[in-house]
Each structure stands twice: as structure tokens, then as C-alpha cells.
């Protein structure tokens, strides 16, 4: 399972993700939908630990991603 727990991400003063929590179950297909600029790519980058998050944690099978 992949999880984001209470994640907040800002670019400058603009809040992109504000205290979001979500999980993706192993073996299931999940889709993120939304308008341009609402944080879909930022969410995926946070899950993959490609960007630092201001608050919260990204987990893979219960272990933090660095």
C-alpha cells in the first residue's frame, strides 16, 4: 500500500496540497482526475518522494519514503 498522511506542500506562498491523506491499495487501479493546476502532479511527485513536502509523510508498505 502507498499512503500520503496529512501532506502539505507549498510553492512559495501558494498552498498546492493542504493536509491531504490518501492511500492506494496494492493490485488496484486508481486514477487522479482534476482541472489544470489543482495538484495532481504534485501529489504524484509527493508519493514518489521526488519533491520535499512541508508537512506529513509518504509511506510505502508502512515505511517512510525519503
N, C-alpha and C positions, 0 to 999 in steps of 0.2 A: 504494500500500500504506500502511496505517496501522499503526503499531507502538507498543508500550509496551516500554521496555527497563529492566529492573531497577528497577521503580517501587515505592516505599514511600510509604504515606500513613497518617498518624495523625490522629485527632481526640482532642486532649488526650493522654492516655497510652495510649489504646486503638489498637492497630495494626489497620487495616482491610485494607490491601494490604501484603504483606510480600515485597519483592523479586520481583515478578512480571514476566514478559516474555511478550508475545503479539503476534501480527500478524493483520491482516485483509487478505486479498487483494482487489484491485480486481475487481469483477464477480462475486464470490462472496457468498452469503448466510451470515451467521454468527449464531448465537444464544447468548446467555449465560443459563444456567439455574442456579438455586440457591435455597436457602431464604432467608427474610427475614433481612436483616442480615449477609449474607456478603460484600457489597462489589460487587454488580452495578452499582448506580447510581454508586457511587464510581469504578468502573472506567470507565464511560462518560463521566463528568464529567472524569476524568483525560485520556481520549483527546481530548475536545473542548477541553481546556485551560480548563475553566470553574472548576477549583479548582487551587490550587497543590499540587504534590507535594513530599514531603520529600526524596526521593532518586529518581534516574532521569530518564528523558526520554520525552516523547511526540513521535512523528515522523509527518509526512505526506510521503510520497514522499521519505523520507530527510532532510527538513528539520525542525528542531525547531519545535514549536508553542509560542507564547509565551502 
